Amino acid sequence: MRQATITQNVQYTYKYNSSLSRHGWLRLTPAYSVQLVEEILSGLDYSPLCVMDPFSGTATTGLVCANKGIPSFAFEINPFLVWLGNAKLDIYPLDKVEKFLSFVNSLIKNFEDYPPAEFPPIYHLSRWWNPPQAEFLARLKYASKTIKDSAVAQLFGVAFCRIIIELSNATFNHVSTSFKNKEEDTFSLGAAKKIVFSVCEIVAKSALSQPCVTSEVILHDSRSVPLRYIGKYDTVITSPPYPNRISYIRELRPYMYWMDFLESSEQASDLDWKAIGGTWGKATSLLGTWESNNSLPQYVYDIAKKISIAENKSAGLMANYVLRYFEDMYRHLASVYAGLADGGKVFYIIGNSNFYGVTVSSEKIFIDMMSIIGFTNVDCRVVRKRNCNKQLYEYLVFGQKSLK
């Protein structure tokens, strides 16, 4: 298949999920689509006993499996995404949903009785929300703290996250977050209340569409699989961060600050450094002193060398970033292989990248790493062309652990 014929295939992106019940609860641009997971599952020549997603993100794999009655579990290093994933996978009885809507109706009716909570310490708060919007959100946050029922609090938390973006000046249509110009006098309390009610109705309706089996997202670093999960899974369907050095929590910052998962820029920077490869913030300095363990095929180090000599002040850091990313992924893949049941299959949705004119062919590197580790029948196919650059594609890399 010639890459030149591959289209953007929007059905394989986050956009496909936006109207699909709980899958559409919160937008995250790097998320992959429900359709892609369903195609992978339908193409298996066996019925999975248990599926693992070591990079849960918005829990797309876990929720697809739960809706199909397939047992699964997932790992995620970001505590906010652990919360969101488990909220999407939870069971919400009718009485809990009705209690949630009852709270929302009372909140809207008595909104002025709730004082504003403290504003989150997010950098340039006024760029994200004009003062009236920020105060409205702060009152919602205060109201959320009065909820005693955990299921109701969880549903309102999901709705609150959506409202945070509905009322913001932010757009996520590019690699860097951009901001719209909004005049302060355009804020309408009545319109804002209607947004709250509309969003909560959407969340309530989709909450009643219950998963067929329970699943769980566990707070854990995916570089290793805990011993208690060894042999417990026979299928892996996941999408790790791509080697593009975009902040791992770029789109998540507003939610994480308002929901008290972040209290400082230092915490955000620490989480970015812990992500595969290390991406932003303190990584800029830490990557400069990071040392390779030389575990990769030699040509990967040759690629990094080409990047390091590019005419850019960050060339050396980017070279180290690429190496750290793939050394982290090698460690991860080796751990996944050790824990995978014999005959099990793995599927990785990944993207290639380009630094200063040097192409990093992630699909080839993944194939070679997996083959060295011991996976068989390793191959890949192009999923779609990414709209950010004509040379960038998304791939599905797959392999299998042989039967003994």
C-alpha positions as CSV (number, residue, x, y, z in Angstrom):
1,M,0.0,0.0,0.0
2,R,1.5,3.4,-1.0
3,Q,1.4,5.9,1.8
4,A,0.5,8.6,-0.8
5,T,-3.0,7.1,-1.1
6,I,-3.7,7.1,2.6
7,T,-6.2,9.7,3.8
8,Q,-6.7,11.3,7.2
9,N,-9.4,8.7,8.0
10,V,-11.2,10.8,10.6
11,Q,-13.2,7.7,11.7
12,Y,-10.0,6.6,13.5
13,T,-9.6,9.7,15.5
14,Y,-11.1,11.2,18.7
15,K,-13.7,12.9,16.5
16,Y,-15.5,9.6,15.9
17,N,-16.0,9.1,19.6
18,S,-17.7,12.5,20.3
19,S,-21.3,11.3,20.0
20,L,-20.8,7.7,21.3
21,S,-22.3,7.7,24.7
22,R,-19.6,7.6,27.5
23,H,-16.8,7.7,24.9
24,G,-17.7,11.3,24.2
25,W,-17.7,12.5,27.8
26,L,-14.4,14.3,27.4
27,R,-12.4,15.3,24.3
28,L,-8.7,14.4,24.1
29,T,-7.2,15.0,20.7
30,P,-4.6,12.2,20.8
31,A,-7.3,9.7,21.6
32,Y,-7.9,6.9,19.1
33,S,-11.4,5.9,18.0
34,V,-13.8,3.2,19.1
35,Q,-14.0,1.9,15.5
36,L,-10.3,1.1,15.5
37,V,-10.5,-1.0,18.7
38,E,-13.6,-2.7,17.4
39,E,-11.9,-3.6,14.1
40,I,-8.9,-5.0,16.0
41,L,-11.2,-7.1,18.3
42,S,-13.3,-8.4,15.4
43,G,-10.1,-9.4,13.4
44,L,-8.9,-11.7,16.2
45,D,-9.0,-15.5,15.5
46,Y,-9.7,-16.1,19.2
47,S,-12.0,-14.7,21.9
48,P,-9.8,-12.7,24.4
49,L,-9.8,-13.9,27.9
50,C,-8.6,-10.5,29.1
51,V,-7.4,-7.4,27.3
52,M,-4.8,-5.0,28.8
53,D,-4.3,-1.4,27.9
54,P,-1.0,-0.1,29.4
55,F,-1.6,3.5,28.3
56,S,-5.2,4.0,29.2
57,G,-5.7,7.6,28.3
58,T,-9.4,8.2,28.0
59,A,-10.1,4.5,28.5
60,T,-11.3,3.8,25.0
61,T,-10.0,0.2,24.9
62,G,-11.4,-0.6,28.3
63,L,-14.8,0.8,27.6
64,V,-15.1,-0.9,24.2
65,C,-14.2,-4.2,25.9
66,A,-16.6,-3.6,28.8
67,N,-19.4,-2.9,26.4
68,K,-18.7,-6.1,24.6
69,G,-18.5,-8.2,27.8
70,I,-14.7,-8.7,27.5
71,P,-12.7,-8.5,30.8
72,S,-10.0,-6.0,30.7
73,F,-7.8,-3.8,32.9
74,A,-5.5,-0.8,32.2
75,F,-2.6,1.2,33.5
76,E,-2.2,5.0,33.5
77,I,0.4,7.2,35.0
78,N,-1.8,10.3,35.1
79,P,-4.0,10.3,38.2
80,F,-6.7,12.5,36.5
81,L,-7.0,10.0,33.6
82,V,-7.2,7.2,36.2
83,W,-10.1,9.0,37.7
84,L,-11.7,9.7,34.3
85,G,-11.2,6.2,33.1
86,N,-12.8,4.6,36.1
87,A,-15.7,7.1,36.0
88,K,-16.4,6.0,32.4
89,L,-16.2,2.4,33.4
90,D,-18.4,2.6,36.5
91,I,-21.9,1.3,36.9
92,Y,-24.6,4.0,37.6
93,P,-28.0,2.7,38.8
94,L,-31.0,4.7,37.8
95,D,-31.5,6.1,41.3
96,K,-28.0,7.5,41.3
97,V,-28.5,9.2,37.9
98,E,-31.8,10.7,39.1
99,K,-30.1,11.9,42.3
100,F,-27.4,13.6,40.1
101,L,-30.1,15.4,38.0
102,S,-31.9,16.4,41.1
103,F,-28.7,18.0,42.5
104,V,-28.2,19.8,39.2
105,N,-31.7,21.2,39.2
106,S,-31.2,22.4,42.8
107,L,-27.8,23.9,41.9
108,I,-29.2,25.9,39.0
109,K,-32.2,27.1,41.0
110,N,-30.0,28.2,44.0
111,F,-26.8,29.1,42.1
112,E,-26.3,32.5,43.7
113,D,-26.3,30.8,47.2
114,Y,-23.0,29.1,46.5
115,P,-19.9,31.3,47.0
116,P,-16.9,30.9,44.6
117,A,-14.2,28.5,45.6
118,E,-10.5,29.6,45.2
119,F,-9.3,29.9,41.6
120,P,-6.9,27.3,40.5
121,P,-3.2,28.3,40.2
122,I,-3.1,27.8,36.5
123,Y,-0.7,30.1,34.6
124,H,-2.5,33.0,32.9
125,L,-5.9,32.1,34.3
126,S,-7.5,35.2,32.6
127,R,-6.3,34.0,29.2
128,W,-8.2,30.8,29.7
129,W,-11.4,32.3,31.2
130,N,-12.6,35.9,31.4
131,P,-13.4,36.9,35.1
132,P,-17.2,36.2,34.9
133,Q,-16.6,32.7,33.4
134,A,-13.9,32.0,36.0
135,E,-16.2,33.1,38.9
136,F,-19.0,31.0,37.5
137,L,-16.7,27.9,37.4
138,A,-15.5,28.6,40.9
139,R,-19.1,28.6,42.2
140,L,-19.7,25.3,40.5
141,K,-16.5,23.9,42.1
142,Y,-17.7,25.0,45.5
143,A,-21.1,23.4,44.9
144,S,-19.3,20.1,43.9
145,K,-17.6,20.0,47.3
146,T,-21.0,19.8,48.9
147,I,-22.0,16.5,47.2
148,K,-21.9,13.6,49.6
149,D,-22.8,10.7,47.3
150,S,-19.7,9.5,45.4
151,A,-21.5,8.4,42.3
152,V,-23.3,11.8,42.0
153,A,-20.0,13.6,42.7
154,Q,-18.3,11.5,39.9
155,L,-21.0,12.3,37.3
156,F,-20.9,16.0,38.3
157,G,-17.1,15.9,38.0
158,V,-17.4,14.6,34.4
159,A,-19.9,17.3,33.6
160,F,-17.8,20.0,35.3
161,C,-14.8,19.1,33.1
162,R,-16.9,19.6,30.0
163,I,-18.2,22.9,31.2
164,I,-14.7,24.1,32.0
165,I,-13.9,23.9,28.3
166,E,-17.4,25.1,27.1
167,L,-16.8,28.4,28.9
168,S,-13.1,28.8,28.1
169,N,-11.3,30.7,25.5
170,A,-9.1,27.7,24.6
171,T,-9.0,25.8,21.3
172,F,-7.0,22.6,20.7
173,N,-6.9,22.6,16.9
174,H,-3.2,22.8,16.7
175,V,-0.1,21.4,18.4
176,S,0.0,24.4,20.7
177,T,-3.1,25.5,22.6
178,S,-4.5,28.7,21.1
179,F,-7.0,31.1,22.6
180,K,-10.0,32.9,21.2
181,N,-10.8,36.5,21.9
182,K,-13.9,36.8,24.1
183,E,-15.3,40.1,25.3
184,E,-16.2,40.0,29.0
185,D,-19.6,41.6,28.5
186,T,-20.7,38.6,26.4
187,F,-21.1,36.5,29.5
188,S,-24.7,35.6,30.3
189,L,-25.5,33.9,33.6
190,G,-28.7,32.5,32.1
191,A,-26.8,31.1,29.1
192,A,-24.1,29.6,31.4
193,K,-26.8,27.9,33.5
194,K,-28.3,26.4,30.3
195,I,-24.9,25.0,29.4
196,V,-24.7,23.4,32.8
197,F,-28.1,21.8,32.5
198,S,-27.5,20.7,28.9
199,V,-24.1,19.1,29.6
200,C,-25.4,17.3,32.7
201,E,-28.3,15.9,30.8
202,I,-25.9,14.5,28.2
203,V,-23.8,12.9,30.9
204,A,-26.9,11.5,32.7
205,K,-28.3,9.9,29.6
206,S,-25.0,8.2,28.7
207,A,-24.4,7.1,32.2
208,L,-27.5,4.9,32.0
209,S,-25.9,2.9,29.1
210,Q,-24.2,0.4,31.4
211,P,-21.1,-1.7,30.6
212,C,-21.6,-5.4,30.4
213,V,-18.6,-6.2,32.7
214,T,-16.6,-4.3,35.2
215,S,-13.1,-3.0,34.4
216,E,-10.5,-0.9,36.1
217,V,-7.8,1.6,35.4
218,I,-4.9,1.3,37.8
219,L,-2.4,4.1,38.6
220,H,0.9,2.6,37.4
221,D,3.9,3.3,35.3
222,S,3.6,1.2,32.2
223,R,7.4,0.6,31.9
224,S,6.8,-2.5,33.9
225,V,3.9,-5.0,34.4
226,P,3.4,-5.8,38.1
227,L,3.9,-9.5,39.0
228,R,0.3,-10.0,40.0
229,Y,-0.8,-9.4,36.4
230,I,1.7,-11.8,34.8
231,G,-0.1,-14.3,32.6
232,K,-3.5,-12.6,33.3
233,Y,-3.9,-11.1,29.8
234,D,-3.8,-12.5,26.3
235,T,-4.3,-9.4,24.3
236,V,-2.9,-5.8,24.4
237,I,-4.6,-2.9,22.6
238,T,-3.1,0.4,23.3
239,S,-1.6,3.7,22.0
240,P,1.4,5.1,23.8
241,P,2.5,8.7,23.6
242,Y,4.1,9.4,20.2
243,P,7.8,10.4,20.0
244,N,6.9,14.1,19.2
245,R,7.8,15.8,22.5
246,I,4.4,17.3,22.9
247,S,3.5,17.8,26.6
248,Y,1.8,14.6,27.8
249,I,-0.7,16.7,29.8
250,R,-1.1,19.6,27.3
251,E,-4.9,19.4,27.0
252,L,-5.4,18.1,30.5
253,R,-4.1,21.1,32.4
254,P,-7.4,23.0,32.8
255,Y,-9.2,19.9,34.1
256,M,-6.4,18.9,36.4
257,Y,-6.1,22.3,38.0
258,W,-9.8,22.8,38.5
259,M,-10.2,19.2,39.8
260,D,-7.3,19.6,42.2
261,F,-5.1,17.0,40.5
262,L,-2.5,19.7,40.0
263,E,-1.5,22.4,42.5
264,S,1.6,23.8,40.8
265,S,3.5,24.0,37.6
266,E,6.2,21.9,39.2
267,Q,3.8,19.0,39.6
268,A,2.8,19.3,36.0
269,S,6.5,19.3,35.0
270,D,7.2,16.2,37.2
271,L,4.4,14.3,35.5
272,D,5.6,15.2,32.0
273,W,9.1,13.9,32.9
274,K,7.7,10.6,34.2
275,A,5.9,10.0,30.9
276,I,7.4,7.8,28.3
277,G,10.5,9.7,26.9
278,G,10.1,12.7,29.2
279,T,8.4,15.5,27.3
280,W,8.2,19.0,28.7
281,G,9.0,21.3,31.6
282,K,11.9,20.0,33.6
283,A,12.7,17.5,30.9
284,T,14.4,20.4,29.1
285,S,17.2,20.3,31.6
286,L,17.1,16.7,32.7
287,L,17.4,15.4,29.2
288,G,20.7,17.2,28.9
289,T,22.3,14.9,31.6
290,W,20.3,11.7,30.8
291,E,22.5,8.8,29.8
292,S,21.5,6.0,27.4
293,N,21.7,2.3,28.3
294,N,22.5,1.4,24.6
295,S,19.7,-1.3,24.4
296,L,18.4,-0.3,21.0
297,P,19.4,-1.4,17.5
298,Q,22.4,0.7,16.3
299,Y,20.6,2.5,13.6
300,V,18.4,4.2,16.2
301,Y,21.5,5.8,17.7
302,D,22.6,6.8,14.2
303,I,19.2,8.6,13.8
304,A,19.7,10.3,17.1
305,K,23.2,11.4,16.0
306,K,21.8,13.0,12.9
307,I,19.3,14.9,15.0
308,S,22.0,16.0,17.4
309,I,24.0,17.8,14.7
310,A,21.1,19.7,13.3
311,E,21.4,23.5,13.3
312,N,19.1,24.1,16.2
313,K,20.0,24.9,19.8
314,S,17.7,22.1,21.1
315,A,19.1,19.4,18.7
316,G,21.1,17.6,21.4
317,L,18.1,17.5,23.8
318,M,15.9,16.2,21.0
319,A,18.4,13.5,20.2
320,N,18.4,12.4,23.9
321,Y,14.6,12.6,23.9
322,V,14.2,10.2,21.0
323,L,16.6,7.7,22.6
324,R,15.0,7.9,26.0
325,Y,11.6,7.5,24.4
326,F,12.5,4.3,22.6
327,E,14.6,2.9,25.5
328,D,11.5,3.4,27.7
329,M,9.3,1.6,25.1
330,Y,11.8,-1.2,24.8
331,R,11.6,-1.7,28.6
332,H,7.9,-1.6,28.4
333,L,7.6,-4.1,25.5
334,A,9.9,-6.5,27.2
335,S,7.8,-6.4,30.4
336,V,4.5,-6.8,28.4
337,Y,6.0,-9.8,26.5
338,A,7.0,-11.5,29.8
339,G,3.5,-11.1,31.2
340,L,1.6,-12.0,28.0
341,A,-0.1,-15.4,27.9
342,D,1.4,-17.8,25.3
343,G,-0.2,-17.2,21.9
344,G,-1.4,-13.8,22.9
345,K,-1.3,-10.8,20.6
346,V,-0.4,-7.1,21.0
347,F,-1.5,-4.1,19.0
348,Y,0.1,-0.7,19.2
349,I,-1.3,2.4,17.6
350,I,1.7,4.7,17.1
351,G,2.9,7.6,15.0
352,N,6.2,8.4,13.3
353,S,7.9,11.8,13.8
354,N,10.3,14.2,12.2
355,F,13.0,16.4,14.0
356,Y,14.8,19.0,11.9
357,G,14.3,17.1,8.7
358,V,15.3,13.8,10.2
359,T,12.6,11.2,10.0
360,V,12.1,8.9,13.0
361,S,10.3,5.8,11.6
362,S,8.6,4.6,14.8
363,E,6.9,1.7,13.0
364,K,10.2,0.2,11.9
365,I,11.8,0.7,15.3
366,F,8.8,-0.9,17.1
367,I,8.9,-3.9,14.7
368,D,12.6,-4.4,15.3
369,M,12.3,-4.0,19.1
370,M,9.5,-6.4,19.3
371,S,11.3,-8.9,17.1
372,I,14.4,-8.7,19.3
373,I,12.3,-9.2,22.4
374,G,10.8,-12.4,21.0
375,F,7.5,-11.5,19.4
376,T,6.6,-13.4,16.2
377,N,4.5,-12.4,13.2
378,V,5.5,-8.8,13.8
379,D,4.2,-6.4,11.1
380,C,2.4,-3.1,10.7
381,R,-0.2,-1.3,8.6
382,V,-0.8,2.3,8.0
383,V,-4.0,3.5,9.8
384,R,-4.2,7.1,8.6
385,K,-2.3,10.2,7.4
386,R,-2.0,12.7,10.2
387,N,-3.1,16.2,9.2
388,C,-0.3,18.0,10.9
389,N,2.4,17.1,8.3
390,K,2.3,15.3,5.0
391,Q,5.1,13.0,6.1
392,L,3.5,11.9,9.3
393,Y,1.4,8.8,9.6
394,E,-0.3,6.7,12.2
395,Y,0.4,2.9,12.2
396,L,-0.9,-0.2,13.8
397,V,2.1,-2.4,14.8
398,F,1.2,-5.9,15.9
399,G,2.8,-9.1,17.0
400,Q,2.3,-12.4,18.9
401,K,3.8,-14.5,21.6
402,S,4.4,-18.0,20.4
403,L,2.7,-21.0,21.9
404,K,5.1,-23.2,23.9
